[in-house]
Amino acid sequence: MKVLVIVAHPNIEESVVNRTWLEELKKHPNITINELYKEYPDERIDVEREQRLCEEHDRIVWQFPFYWYSSPPLLKKWLDEVLTHNWAYGSKGDKLHGKELILAVSTGSAKERYQAGGRNQYSMSELLKPFQATSNLIGTKFLPAFIFNGTYTAIDEEIKESAQAYVNHIFSRDIFE
């Protein structure tokens, strides 16, 4: 299985969780890593390149820190520009049909804040629904997200363990069947 991880972190050098995840991903030759902010510092996305990368892989992962209940702006721009009509959706838009999609998301707040009655009032499952709707539109199979909550208070050991758990999640068959 060929896996493409699209990393969208605007400041990966100062990130703790996403940088640790990225370092772990780089140890696996069967994972292609596409760092959007590194690849497109001017935010001019090479749509043909991005579409080709998606076509060449079976499983696509969108990795990002949760920003204002969504993704960082360059991933949103990527979605707007790469997932074009008659390529990703529409009567002829079948290039991603049958591929699998996973979200890998980090949040600053603790898990308890993402539930009914919690500070944010909604679960991560509810807040990630627009990404699931996008998956439905483009014909990908939306697999369970990998979520790491509490980056503000996480200790090094938890973060390192999460990196290995993340890679295991990407390749796990059991949770997807």
N, C-alpha and C positions, 0 to 999 in steps of 0.2 A: 504494500500500500504506500502510495506517495502522498506525503503530507506537506501542505503549504501553511506556514504560520505567518500571518500578516500582523506585524507588531506596530501599534500606533500609540506611541508614548512621546509627547513633545519634549521631554527632558529625561531621556533614558539614563544618562550619566548620573543623575542625582536620584534616580529611582532606587528603591531598595528591593521591592518585590519583583517588579517587571524586569529589572536588570538581572536579578538572580535567576529568574525564569529563563531569560534570554541566554545567559551563560550555560545553563543546563541544556537547553535546546541545541546549542552549538556543538555539544558532544555527540550528537546523533546524526550520522551522515544521511539517513533516510528522511530527514526533515529539511525542507527548504525554508529559509528565513528571509522574509521581505520586510525590512524596517522602513516604514513609510517616511518618517521624519528624516532619516538618514539619506534615503534615496531621493527624496524630493524636498530639499530645504527651501526651495523657492515655491513649493506647493504646485508645481506644474507637473501633473501626473501624465505619464506615458501610458495612455489607455491601452494601446495595442500590446505593450509589454505586460501590463497587468492582466489583461484578458488571456493572453497566451499562458502566463503562469497558472492562472486558475484552470484553464483547459488541461494543462499537463499534470494536474494533481487530482487525487481521488477524494481527499479530505482536506477541507480548508478550515483554518482556525483564525478567528479575529481576536487578537490579544490586546487589551487596553485597560487603562485605569478608568473607573467610572467617574465621568465628569458631568455635573449638573443633570444627573439621571439619564445620561446617554454616553456617547463616545466622544473622544477628543475630536476637534474640528476636522483634522486631515482625514480621519477615517470616514466621517460623514461625507466629505468631499469625494473621497474614493468611491463610496457607495453611489453617489450622484453621478459621477463621471464614468465609472467602469461598468456598472450594471445597466447597460444601455438597452433601449427598446430593440427588439429583434435580435439581440444577442443573449441577454439574460432573461428577458420576458417578452411577451407579445406573441403574435401568431407564429413567428419564426425564432423566437428567443428561447432556445433549448440547450444552449452550450453548457449550462451548469446542472441540467437535469440528472438526477441520480447521484450527484456528488453529496458528500456529507459536510455539514457545517457545525462547528463548535465555537462557543464563545469562551474566552479565558479572561475573566474580569477580576480586578482588584478594587476593593473599596477601602476608604479610610476608616469608616465607622464599623463598629462591631455588628455581628449578625443580628443581634436583638433589635437593632434600630431599623432593620428592614423586615418589618412584619406589621400586621394590623395592630394598632395600639402602640407601636414603636415610634420613635421620633420621625421617621420618614413615612410612616403610615401604610406602606406597601411592601410586599415581599419582592425580592430580586426577580423571582419568576414573573411577577406582574410588571415590574419595571422594564424587563427585557423583552416584553411582548412585541414591540415594534421590530426587533431583530428577528423574532420568530415569524412575524408577518412577512418580512422581507424574504426570509428563507422559503416560505410557502410560495410567494410570488415567483421566485427564480427557480423553483423546482428542486431545491436541495432538501436533504433529510436533516432536520434540525435535531441535533443530538444534545444530551444534557450538558449544561454549561459547567465549567470549572470556575468556582468563585472562591476568592480568598478575601475574607472580611477582616477588618481591623488592622490595616497597615500602620496606623498611627501608634499602636501599642504593641505590635508584634515583636518578638525577640528573634535573634538570628537563627536559632535552632528551628523555630516554627517556619521561618521563611525558607530555609534550606530544605526542610522536609516537604514544604509545599511545592518546591521546584521538582522534586522527584515524583511526587503525587501527580503533578500536572502532566509530566511526560507519560506516566502510567495511564492517566486518564485519556490522553490523546490516542494511545494504542490499545486500550482495553476493549475487548469485545463483549465481555459479560454485561456491562451496564447498558449496552445499546441494544440488546436483544430481548 
